[in-house]
Amino acid sequence: MPPPLDPHDLYAADRPGMLSRTVKDYPSRVYVPNTLSDTVSVIDPKKFKVIRTIQVGHQPQHVVPSWDLKTLWVNNDLGNSLTPINPANGRVGRPVAVHDPYNLYFTPDGKYAVVMASKDRELVFRDAHSMKVVKSVPTNCYGVNHTDFSPDGRYFIVSCEFSGELLKVDTARKKVVAKQRLPIAGAMPQDVKISPNGKTWYIADMVANGLWVLNGDTFGKPRLLPTGKGTHGLYVSRDSRSMYVSNRGEGTISVLSFKTGKVTRKWRLPGGGSPDMGGVSDDGKVLWLSGRYNAEVYAIDTHSGRLRARIPVGGGPHGLAVYPQPGRYSLGHTGIFR
C-alpha cells in the first residue's frame, strides 16, 4: 500500500490541483447512474448540463473509479454486471459478468476489488483487473453496503443496511473478525468515512438521523451525533477540515468540523430535494449530489451552501462520481482517494 503523504492526514493527496499524471488530461465530468432508467447521465460541470446519456445494465447503483484511476465501473446491481467507461475518451467497454454488484471498493494495495454483494450477503474479493473471484466471504448480515479502510489498510469497517450492523474485516485474511449491532431499533447504516487523522470513524444512519462515531481499532460501542433526517452520504472537504453530510430525508447538507466533532452549519436545498451520494469537485468549490427521488442532481457551493444548479437527469439517480479528482489511487465507491 502506498504510505500516506502525511501520517496525520489521510486526505493529504486530495488537495485542489493535485491530479495524478494518469488523470490530468481527462475531461472533467459528472457521471450519474440512474437506477430506474438503466442509464448513466454525463454532466459537463462547467455548463451544468447533461451532454450525453449512456445505456447500461439493469439498476446501476454507483459509478466507481478503479484503483489505478484508469476505469470507471458502473455497478449494474440487478443486471449482474459491471460496465467499464474509459474516462479519457468516454468509450464504453463490454460489460463484465459480476453477480450482485451493489457497490465496489478496492483494497489499498490495489490487488483486489471488493464487491458489496448486498442481496447475496457476501463480500466478494476479486482480482482488481480481471474481476475473477478470489474469495467469497459470507457476512451473515443483511445489506452489506459501504466501507472505508484503516490508515494502514489492515482492516475495513462495513455497514449492513438492512440488519443495522457493522462488520470489521481483516483485509489480508479476507475474514470478518468482529461484528456489532447498532444500539437503536431499526438502524439503517449507510456511508462510512474515516477522519483525516485516522482515529475516528463516522457511519451515516438514515433511521438514527445522524452519524455513529466510533474508534475503529477498539471497535467499541459507538455514540450518536445527530445531523438531520435520513443521513446518508459523507464527503471530506479538500482542506480536510470538514465533512459534508447529506440528509436525504429533509433536503439538507450538514457540515461537520473534524476539529470540534460538531455540526457547524446546515444548508437547506431551496424547494426541497433528496440529496444522496456524490463527490466534491477537483478544486473543492462544488459539492455534487444526486437527488434520489427527484430525478435531478444538485451542484452546491461549498463556501456558502448556495445551490448553484439543479440539473434534470434520469429516474432514481444514485451514486454519482465526479471525475477526475485529486489523489494517487482510489479505494472505490463514488471516489475515496488517498
MIDOMAR-653593 format. One record per residue (C-alpha): residue number from 1; x, y negated, z. Coordinates in nm, 3 decimals. Layout:
<pt resi="NUM" X="X" Y="Y" Z="Z"/>
...
***
This chain:
<pt resi="1" X="0.000" Y="0.000" Z="0.000"/>
<pt resi="2" X="0.134" Y="-0.346" Z="-0.085"/>
<pt resi="3" X="0.202" Y="-0.518" Z="0.250"/>
<pt resi="4" X="0.003" Y="-0.834" Z="0.332"/>
<pt resi="5" X="0.167" Y="-1.157" Z="0.219"/>
<pt resi="6" X="0.107" Y="-1.288" Z="0.570"/>
<pt resi="7" X="0.067" Y="-1.041" Z="0.862"/>
<pt resi="8" X="-0.160" Y="-1.296" Z="1.030"/>
<pt resi="9" X="-0.389" Y="-1.346" Z="0.729"/>
<pt resi="10" X="-0.515" Y="-1.056" Z="0.520"/>
<pt resi="11" X="-0.653" Y="-1.300" Z="0.262"/>
<pt resi="12" X="-0.332" Y="-1.499" Z="0.210"/>
<pt resi="13" X="-0.314" Y="-1.375" Z="-0.151"/>
<pt resi="14" X="-0.662" Y="-1.514" Z="-0.223"/>
<pt resi="15" X="-0.581" Y="-1.885" Z="-0.229"/>
<pt resi="16" X="-0.703" Y="-2.106" Z="-0.517"/>
<pt resi="17" X="-0.491" Y="-2.069" Z="-0.828"/>
<pt resi="18" X="-0.315" Y="-1.752" Z="-0.712"/>
<pt resi="19" X="-0.430" Y="-1.543" Z="-1.007"/>
<pt resi="20" X="-0.212" Y="-1.244" Z="-1.082"/>
<pt resi="21" X="-0.039" Y="-1.209" Z="-1.417"/>
<pt resi="22" X="-0.286" Y="-0.936" Z="-1.501"/>
<pt resi="23" X="-0.589" Y="-1.163" Z="-1.493"/>
<pt resi="24" X="-0.457" Y="-1.516" Z="-1.554"/>
<pt resi="25" X="-0.576" Y="-1.520" Z="-1.917"/>
<pt resi="26" X="-0.916" Y="-1.360" Z="-1.854"/>
<pt resi="27" X="-1.214" Y="-1.584" Z="-1.929"/>
<pt resi="28" X="-1.397" Y="-1.697" Z="-1.617"/>
<pt resi="29" X="-1.733" Y="-1.522" Z="-1.597"/>
<pt resi="30" X="-2.001" Y="-1.410" Z="-1.350"/>
<pt resi="31" X="-2.126" Y="-1.054" Z="-1.411"/>
<pt resi="32" X="-2.475" Y="-0.985" Z="-1.274"/>
<pt resi="33" X="-2.616" Y="-0.629" Z="-1.256"/>
<pt resi="34" X="-2.995" Y="-0.633" Z="-1.291"/>
<pt resi="35" X="-3.130" Y="-0.320" Z="-1.120"/>
<pt resi="36" X="-3.479" Y="-0.344" Z="-1.268"/>
<pt resi="37" X="-3.370" Y="-0.433" Z="-1.621"/>
<pt resi="38" X="-3.076" Y="-0.190" Z="-1.661"/>
<pt resi="39" X="-2.865" Y="-0.479" Z="-1.785"/>
<pt resi="40" X="-2.572" Y="-0.699" Z="-1.688"/>
<pt resi="41" X="-2.616" Y="-1.073" Z="-1.740"/>
<pt resi="42" X="-2.290" Y="-1.254" Z="-1.817"/>
<pt resi="43" X="-2.281" Y="-1.616" Z="-1.699"/>
<pt resi="44" X="-2.042" Y="-1.888" Z="-1.811"/>
<pt resi="45" X="-1.975" Y="-2.059" Z="-1.473"/>
<pt resi="46" X="-1.880" Y="-2.389" Z="-1.636"/>
<pt resi="47" X="-2.205" Y="-2.413" Z="-1.830"/>
<pt resi="48" X="-2.418" Y="-2.247" Z="-1.560"/>
<pt resi="49" X="-2.600" Y="-2.033" Z="-1.815"/>
<pt resi="50" X="-2.624" Y="-1.675" Z="-1.939"/>
<pt resi="51" X="-2.419" Y="-1.628" Z="-2.255"/>
<pt resi="52" X="-2.462" Y="-1.253" Z="-2.300"/>
<pt resi="53" X="-2.672" Y="-0.958" Z="-2.185"/>
<pt resi="54" X="-2.520" Y="-0.607" Z="-2.176"/>
<pt resi="55" X="-2.733" Y="-0.292" Z="-2.176"/>
<pt resi="56" X="-2.602" Y="-0.040" Z="-1.921"/>
<pt resi="57" X="-2.722" Y="0.271" Z="-1.736"/>
<pt resi="58" X="-3.022" Y="0.311" Z="-1.508"/>
<pt resi="59" X="-3.036" Y="0.091" Z="-1.197"/>
<pt resi="60" X="-2.698" Y="-0.086" Z="-1.195"/>
<pt resi="61" X="-2.624" Y="-0.190" Z="-0.838"/>
<pt resi="62" X="-2.279" Y="-0.352" Z="-0.829"/>
<pt resi="63" X="-2.009" Y="-0.473" Z="-1.068"/>
<pt resi="64" X="-1.676" Y="-0.366" Z="-0.917"/>
<pt resi="65" X="-1.322" Y="-0.481" Z="-1.010"/>
<pt resi="66" X="-1.078" Y="-0.188" Z="-1.030"/>
<pt resi="67" X="-0.775" Y="-0.173" Z="-0.800"/>
<pt resi="68" X="-0.540" Y="-0.269" Z="-1.086"/>
<pt resi="69" X="-0.773" Y="-0.558" Z="-1.184"/>
<pt resi="70" X="-0.798" Y="-0.438" Z="-1.545"/>
<pt resi="71" X="-1.152" Y="-0.298" Z="-1.549"/>
<pt resi="72" X="-1.495" Y="-0.395" Z="-1.421"/>
<pt resi="73" X="-1.701" Y="-0.089" Z="-1.329"/>
<pt resi="74" X="-2.081" Y="-0.119" Z="-1.344"/>
<pt resi="75" X="-2.232" Y="0.119" Z="-1.086"/>
<pt resi="76" X="-2.533" Y="0.277" Z="-1.259"/>
<pt resi="77" X="-2.673" Y="0.443" Z="-0.948"/>
<pt resi="78" X="-2.973" Y="0.634" Z="-1.086"/>
<pt resi="79" X="-2.803" Y="0.667" Z="-1.424"/>
<pt resi="80" X="-2.525" Y="0.867" Z="-1.254"/>
<pt resi="81" X="-2.254" Y="0.684" Z="-1.444"/>
<pt resi="82" X="-2.001" Y="0.403" Z="-1.438"/>
<pt resi="83" X="-1.990" Y="0.165" Z="-1.735"/>
<pt resi="84" X="-1.646" Y="0.008" Z="-1.789"/>
<pt resi="85" X="-1.617" Y="-0.351" Z="-1.908"/>
<pt resi="86" X="-1.287" Y="-0.497" Z="-2.024"/>
<pt resi="87" X="-1.279" Y="-0.843" Z="-1.860"/>
<pt resi="88" X="-1.013" Y="-0.963" Z="-2.104"/>
<pt resi="89" X="-1.241" Y="-0.944" Z="-2.408"/>
<pt resi="90" X="-1.583" Y="-0.832" Z="-2.279"/>
<pt resi="91" X="-1.576" Y="-0.500" Z="-2.460"/>
<pt resi="92" X="-1.796" Y="-0.229" Z="-2.310"/>
<pt resi="93" X="-1.648" Y="0.119" Z="-2.291"/>
<pt resi="94" X="-1.801" Y="0.464" Z="-2.286"/>
<pt resi="95" X="-1.980" Y="0.542" Z="-1.957"/>
<pt resi="96" X="-1.809" Y="0.785" Z="-1.720"/>
<pt resi="97" X="-2.024" Y="1.051" Z="-1.552"/>
<pt resi="98" X="-2.026" Y="0.988" Z="-1.176"/>
<pt resi="99" X="-2.308" Y="1.111" Z="-0.955"/>
<pt resi="100" X="-2.494" Y="0.862" Z="-0.734"/>
<pt resi="101" X="-2.251" Y="0.568" Z="-0.755"/>
<pt resi="102" X="-2.440" Y="0.321" Z="-0.536"/>
<pt resi="103" X="-2.119" Y="0.138" Z="-0.454"/>
<pt resi="104" X="-1.749" Y="0.175" Z="-0.528"/>
<pt resi="105" X="-1.428" Y="0.098" Z="-0.338"/>
<pt resi="106" X="-1.056" Y="0.170" Z="-0.377"/>
<pt resi="107" X="-0.801" Y="0.282" Z="-0.121"/>
<pt resi="108" X="-0.537" Y="0.012" Z="-0.057"/>
<pt resi="109" X="-0.262" Y="0.223" Z="-0.218"/>
<pt resi="110" X="-0.460" Y="0.234" Z="-0.543"/>
<pt resi="111" X="-0.466" Y="0.613" Z="-0.562"/>
<pt resi="112" X="-0.833" Y="0.682" Z="-0.504"/>
<pt resi="113" X="-1.172" Y="0.540" Z="-0.582"/>
<pt resi="114" X="-1.425" Y="0.596" Z="-0.303"/>
<pt resi="115" X="-1.782" Y="0.634" Z="-0.427"/>
<pt resi="116" X="-2.055" Y="0.546" Z="-0.179"/>
<pt resi="117" X="-2.296" Y="0.821" Z="-0.277"/>
<pt resi="118" X="-2.593" Y="0.690" Z="-0.079"/>
<pt resi="119" X="-2.858" Y="0.949" Z="-0.165"/>
<pt resi="120" X="-2.608" Y="1.237" Z="-0.165"/>
<pt resi="121" X="-2.494" Y="1.129" Z="0.185"/>
<pt resi="122" X="-2.131" Y="1.162" Z="0.081"/>
<pt resi="123" X="-1.811" Y="0.966" Z="0.045"/>
<pt resi="124" X="-1.656" Y="1.095" Z="-0.276"/>
<pt resi="125" X="-1.283" Y="1.039" Z="-0.324"/>
<pt resi="126" X="-1.198" Y="1.031" Z="-0.694"/>
<pt resi="127" X="-0.885" Y="0.964" Z="-0.894"/>
<pt resi="128" X="-0.882" Y="0.585" Z="-0.935"/>
<pt resi="129" X="-0.823" Y="0.608" Z="-1.312"/>
<pt resi="130" X="-0.982" Y="0.929" Z="-1.440"/>
<pt resi="131" X="-1.262" Y="0.927" Z="-1.179"/>
<pt resi="132" X="-1.223" Y="1.303" Z="-1.135"/>
<pt resi="133" X="-1.337" Y="1.429" Z="-0.795"/>
<pt resi="134" X="-1.058" Y="1.490" Z="-0.544"/>
<pt resi="135" X="-1.267" Y="1.545" Z="-0.231"/>
<pt resi="136" X="-1.630" Y="1.504" Z="-0.125"/>
<pt resi="137" X="-1.681" Y="1.413" Z="0.239"/>
<pt resi="138" X="-2.025" Y="1.473" Z="0.398"/>
<pt resi="139" X="-2.130" Y="1.181" Z="0.617"/>
<pt resi="140" X="-2.433" Y="1.320" Z="0.799"/>
<pt resi="141" X="-2.585" Y="0.975" Z="0.790"/>
<pt resi="142" X="-2.829" Y="0.809" Z="0.551"/>
<pt resi="143" X="-2.746" Y="0.536" Z="0.304"/>
<pt resi="144" X="-2.367" Y="0.502" Z="0.302"/>
<pt resi="145" X="-2.336" Y="0.158" Z="0.168"/>
<pt resi="146" X="-2.047" Y="-0.084" Z="0.229"/>
<pt resi="147" X="-1.699" Y="-0.075" Z="0.378"/>
<pt resi="148" X="-1.371" Y="-0.257" Z="0.440"/>
<pt resi="149" X="-1.021" Y="-0.137" Z="0.526"/>
<pt resi="150" X="-0.794" Y="-0.191" Z="0.826"/>
<pt resi="151" X="-0.486" Y="-0.414" Z="0.779"/>
<pt resi="152" X="-0.256" Y="-0.113" Z="0.739"/>
<pt resi="153" X="-0.509" Y="0.078" Z="0.527"/>
<pt resi="154" X="-0.508" Y="0.374" Z="0.766"/>
<pt resi="155" X="-0.885" Y="0.367" Z="0.822"/>
<pt resi="156" X="-1.204" Y="0.209" Z="0.694"/>
<pt resi="157" X="-1.541" Y="0.141" Z="0.852"/>
<pt resi="158" X="-1.860" Y="0.232" Z="0.662"/>
<pt resi="159" X="-2.219" Y="0.114" Z="0.714"/>
<pt resi="160" X="-2.507" Y="0.362" Z="0.688"/>
<pt resi="161" X="-2.806" Y="0.151" Z="0.592"/>
<pt resi="162" X="-3.095" Y="0.390" Z="0.650"/>
<pt resi="163" X="-2.988" Y="0.554" Z="0.976"/>
<pt resi="164" X="-2.844" Y="0.247" Z="1.150"/>
<pt resi="165" X="-2.499" Y="0.398" Z="1.196"/>
<pt resi="166" X="-2.133" Y="0.312" Z="1.145"/>
<pt resi="167" X="-1.857" Y="0.554" Z="1.045"/>
<pt resi="168" X="-1.483" Y="0.532" Z="1.096"/>
<pt resi="169" X="-1.292" Y="0.719" Z="0.826"/>
<pt resi="170" X="-0.925" Y="0.823" Z="0.823"/>
<pt resi="171" X="-0.801" Y="0.720" Z="0.479"/>
<pt resi="172" X="-0.513" Y="0.967" Z="0.440"/>
<pt resi="173" X="-0.702" Y="1.263" Z="0.585"/>
<pt resi="174" X="-1.020" Y="1.168" Z="0.396"/>
<pt resi="175" X="-1.219" Y="1.254" Z="0.706"/>
<pt resi="176" X="-1.485" Y="1.091" Z="0.926"/>
<pt resi="177" X="-1.316" Y="1.059" Z="1.266"/>
<pt resi="178" X="-1.578" Y="0.860" Z="1.460"/>
<pt resi="179" X="-1.943" Y="0.768" Z="1.441"/>
<pt resi="180" X="-2.179" Y="0.545" Z="1.634"/>
<pt resi="181" X="-2.541" Y="0.435" Z="1.619"/>
<pt resi="182" X="-2.607" Y="0.063" Z="1.639"/>
<pt resi="183" X="-2.786" Y="-0.039" Z="1.963"/>
<pt resi="184" X="-3.111" Y="-0.167" Z="1.814"/>
<pt resi="185" X="-3.416" Y="0.018" Z="1.685"/>
<pt resi="186" X="-3.437" Y="0.029" Z="1.307"/>
<pt resi="187" X="-3.095" Y="-0.127" Z="1.249"/>
<pt resi="188" X="-3.002" Y="-0.166" Z="0.878"/>
<pt resi="189" X="-2.627" Y="-0.240" Z="0.848"/>
<pt resi="190" X="-2.515" Y="-0.386" Z="0.516"/>
<pt resi="191" X="-2.194" Y="-0.560" Z="0.412"/>
<pt resi="192" X="-1.872" Y="-0.505" Z="0.609"/>
<pt resi="193" X="-1.583" Y="-0.751" Z="0.635"/>
<pt resi="194" X="-1.267" Y="-0.772" Z="0.845"/>
<pt resi="195" X="-1.140" Y="-1.102" Z="0.988"/>
<pt resi="196" X="-0.826" Y="-1.263" Z="0.841"/>
<pt resi="197" X="-0.618" Y="-1.167" Z="1.146"/>
<pt resi="198" X="-0.732" Y="-0.805" Z="1.112"/>
<pt resi="199" X="-0.861" Y="-0.781" Z="1.468"/>
<pt resi="200" X="-1.236" Y="-0.826" Z="1.430"/>
<pt resi="201" X="-1.492" Y="-0.655" Z="1.212"/>
<pt resi="202" X="-1.826" Y="-0.803" Z="1.104"/>
<pt resi="203" X="-2.120" Y="-0.593" Z="0.985"/>
<pt resi="204" X="-2.429" Y="-0.765" Z="0.844"/>
<pt resi="205" X="-2.763" Y="-0.623" Z="0.958"/>
<pt resi="206" X="-3.092" Y="-0.705" Z="0.783"/>
<pt resi="207" X="-3.310" Y="-0.594" Z="1.073"/>
<pt resi="208" X="-3.100" Y="-0.731" Z="1.358"/>
<pt resi="209" X="-3.084" Y="-1.061" Z="1.165"/>
<pt resi="210" X="-2.719" Y="-1.116" Z="1.235"/>
<pt resi="211" X="-2.367" Y="-0.976" Z="1.247"/>
<pt resi="212" X="-2.242" Y="-0.690" Z="1.456"/>
<pt resi="213" X="-1.898" Y="-0.784" Z="1.588"/>
<pt resi="214" X="-1.657" Y="-0.512" Z="1.697"/>
<pt resi="215" X="-1.298" Y="-0.404" Z="1.742"/>
<pt resi="216" X="-1.222" Y="-0.155" Z="1.467"/>
<pt resi="217" X="-0.924" Y="0.004" Z="1.643"/>
<pt resi="218" X="-1.120" Y="0.100" Z="1.954"/>
<pt resi="219" X="-1.449" Y="0.136" Z="1.762"/>
<pt resi="220" X="-1.632" Y="0.043" Z="2.082"/>
<pt resi="221" X="-1.983" Y="-0.093" Z="2.132"/>
<pt resi="222" X="-2.045" Y="-0.399" Z="1.911"/>
<pt resi="223" X="-2.212" Y="-0.725" Z="2.012"/>
<pt resi="224" X="-2.470" Y="-0.905" Z="1.802"/>
<pt resi="225" X="-2.418" Y="-1.255" Z="1.660"/>
<pt resi="226" X="-2.747" Y="-1.397" Z="1.522"/>
<pt resi="227" X="-2.718" Y="-1.569" Z="1.182"/>
<pt resi="228" X="-3.056" Y="-1.557" Z="1.009"/>
<pt resi="229" X="-3.336" Y="-1.332" Z="0.886"/>
<pt resi="230" X="-3.227" Y="-1.049" Z="0.659"/>
<pt resi="231" X="-2.849" Y="-1.090" Z="0.699"/>
<pt resi="232" X="-2.688" Y="-0.922" Z="0.401"/>
<pt resi="233" X="-2.363" Y="-1.031" Z="0.226"/>
<pt resi="234" X="-2.029" Y="-1.154" Z="0.365"/>
<pt resi="235" X="-1.770" Y="-1.366" Z="0.179"/>
<pt resi="236" X="-1.446" Y="-1.520" Z="0.307"/>
<pt resi="237" X="-1.358" Y="-1.878" Z="0.210"/>
<pt resi="238" X="-1.042" Y="-1.945" Z="0.009"/>
<pt resi="239" X="-0.869" Y="-2.103" Z="0.311"/>
<pt resi="240" X="-0.951" Y="-1.803" Z="0.537"/>
<pt resi="241" X="-1.119" Y="-2.034" Z="0.788"/>
<pt resi="242" X="-1.483" Y="-1.948" Z="0.727"/>
<pt resi="243" X="-1.715" Y="-1.670" Z="0.615"/>
<pt resi="244" X="-2.030" Y="-1.727" Z="0.414"/>
<pt resi="245" X="-2.321" Y="-1.510" Z="0.529"/>
<pt resi="246" X="-2.624" Y="-1.466" Z="0.304"/>
<pt resi="247" X="-2.956" Y="-1.435" Z="0.488"/>
<pt resi="248" X="-3.176" Y="-1.276" Z="0.225"/>
<pt resi="249" X="-3.496" Y="-1.280" Z="0.430"/>
<pt resi="250" X="-3.507" Y="-1.657" Z="0.479"/>
<pt resi="251" X="-3.322" Y="-1.801" Z="0.181"/>
<pt resi="252" X="-3.027" Y="-1.941" Z="0.375"/>
<pt resi="253" X="-2.650" Y="-1.911" Z="0.398"/>
<pt resi="254" X="-2.480" Y="-1.931" Z="0.738"/>
<pt resi="255" X="-2.119" Y="-2.047" Z="0.767"/>
<pt resi="256" X="-1.917" Y="-1.869" Z="1.035"/>
<pt resi="257" X="-1.595" Y="-2.013" Z="1.179"/>
<pt resi="258" X="-1.333" Y="-1.742" Z="1.229"/>
<pt resi="259" X="-1.160" Y="-1.964" Z="1.489"/>
<pt resi="260" X="-1.460" Y="-2.004" Z="1.718"/>
<pt resi="261" X="-1.659" Y="-1.698" Z="1.616"/>
<pt resi="262" X="-1.969" Y="-1.916" Z="1.589"/>
<pt resi="263" X="-2.202" Y="-2.031" Z="1.312"/>
<pt resi="264" X="-2.116" Y="-2.392" Z="1.235"/>
<pt resi="265" X="-2.357" Y="-2.466" Z="0.951"/>
<pt resi="266" X="-2.662" Y="-2.324" Z="0.778"/>
<pt resi="267" X="-2.756" Y="-2.408" Z="0.422"/>
<pt resi="268" X="-3.113" Y="-2.361" Z="0.301"/>
<pt resi="269" X="-3.193" Y="-2.300" Z="-0.064"/>
<pt resi="270" X="-3.443" Y="-2.565" Z="-0.179"/>
<pt resi="271" X="-3.768" Y="-2.397" Z="-0.270"/>
<pt resi="272" X="-3.655" Y="-2.072" Z="-0.108"/>
<pt resi="273" X="-3.491" Y="-1.765" Z="-0.254"/>
<pt resi="274" X="-3.340" Y="-1.427" Z="-0.169"/>
<pt resi="275" X="-2.960" Y="-1.469" Z="-0.156"/>
<pt resi="276" X="-2.795" Y="-1.129" Z="-0.170"/>
<pt resi="277" X="-2.449" Y="-1.025" Z="-0.295"/>
<pt resi="278" X="-2.186" Y="-1.221" Z="-0.484"/>
<pt resi="279" X="-1.850" Y="-1.391" Z="-0.454"/>
<pt resi="280" X="-1.653" Y="-1.715" Z="-0.439"/>
<pt resi="281" X="-1.516" Y="-1.895" Z="-0.746"/>
<pt resi="282" X="-1.141" Y="-1.879" Z="-0.803"/>
<pt resi="283" X="-1.100" Y="-2.240" Z="-0.690"/>
<pt resi="284" X="-1.314" Y="-2.181" Z="-0.381"/>
<pt resi="285" X="-1.561" Y="-2.456" Z="-0.466"/>
<pt resi="286" X="-1.867" Y="-2.247" Z="-0.559"/>
<pt resi="287" X="-2.036" Y="-1.955" Z="-0.384"/>
<pt resi="288" X="-2.223" Y="-1.736" Z="-0.633"/>
<pt resi="289" X="-2.508" Y="-1.519" Z="-0.503"/>
<pt resi="290" X="-2.775" Y="-1.308" Z="-0.670"/>
<pt resi="291" X="-3.140" Y="-1.378" Z="-0.590"/>
<pt resi="292" X="-3.252" Y="-1.019" Z="-0.544"/>
<pt resi="293" X="-3.628" Y="-1.072" Z="-0.550"/>
<pt resi="294" X="-3.639" Y="-1.383" Z="-0.766"/>
<pt resi="295" X="-3.461" Y="-1.274" Z="-1.088"/>
<pt resi="296" X="-3.210" Y="-1.557" Z="-1.052"/>
<pt resi="297" X="-2.856" Y="-1.644" Z="-0.950"/>
<pt resi="298" X="-2.754" Y="-1.929" Z="-0.717"/>
<pt resi="299" X="-2.442" Y="-2.144" Z="-0.752"/>
<pt resi="300" X="-2.380" Y="-2.317" Z="-0.417"/>
<pt resi="301" X="-2.128" Y="-2.591" Z="-0.342"/>
<pt resi="302" X="-1.905" Y="-2.461" Z="-0.061"/>
<pt resi="303" X="-1.829" Y="-2.811" Z="0.070"/>
<pt resi="304" X="-2.179" Y="-2.948" Z="0.102"/>
<pt resi="305" X="-2.402" Y="-2.642" Z="0.072"/>
<pt resi="306" X="-2.585" Y="-2.811" Z="-0.216"/>
<pt resi="307" X="-2.746" Y="-2.585" Z="-0.474"/>
<pt resi="308" X="-2.566" Y="-2.669" Z="-0.798"/>
<pt resi="309" X="-2.763" Y="-2.433" Z="-1.023"/>
<pt resi="310" X="-3.042" Y="-2.176" Z="-1.023"/>
<pt resi="311" X="-2.994" Y="-1.950" Z="-1.325"/>
<pt resi="312" X="-3.260" Y="-1.706" Z="-1.454"/>
<pt resi="313" X="-3.135" Y="-1.350" Z="-1.512"/>
<pt resi="314" X="-3.288" Y="-1.002" Z="-1.537"/>
<pt resi="315" X="-3.501" Y="-0.824" Z="-1.280"/>
<pt resi="316" X="-3.357" Y="-0.727" Z="-0.942"/>
<pt resi="317" X="-3.011" Y="-0.888" Z="-0.963"/>
<pt resi="318" X="-2.781" Y="-0.736" Z="-0.704"/>
<pt resi="319" X="-2.402" Y="-0.705" Z="-0.659"/>
<pt resi="320" X="-2.267" Y="-0.971" Z="-0.892"/>
<pt resi="321" X="-1.893" Y="-1.011" Z="-0.950"/>
<pt resi="322" X="-1.718" Y="-1.344" Z="-1.000"/>
<pt resi="323" X="-1.416" Y="-1.272" Z="-1.218"/>
<pt resi="324" X="-1.130" Y="-1.323" Z="-1.224"/>
<pt resi="325" X="-1.046" Y="-1.411" Z="-0.865"/>
<pt resi="326" X="-0.712" Y="-1.464" Z="-0.687"/>
<pt resi="327" X="-0.546" Y="-1.160" Z="-0.534"/>
<pt resi="328" X="-0.293" Y="-0.887" Z="-0.608"/>
<pt resi="329" X="-0.531" Y="-0.591" Z="-0.606"/>
<pt resi="330" X="-0.897" Y="-0.506" Z="-0.550"/>
<pt resi="331" X="-1.047" Y="-0.293" Z="-0.275"/>
<pt resi="332" X="-1.374" Y="-0.279" Z="-0.468"/>
<pt resi="333" X="-1.735" Y="-0.382" Z="-0.403"/>
<pt resi="334" X="-1.807" Y="-0.715" Z="-0.573"/>
<pt resi="335" X="-1.447" Y="-0.820" Z="-0.516"/>
<pt resi="336" X="-1.246" Y="-0.768" Z="-0.197"/>
<pt resi="337" X="-0.898" Y="-0.886" Z="-0.286"/>
<pt resi="338" X="-0.573" Y="-0.864" Z="-0.092"/>
***
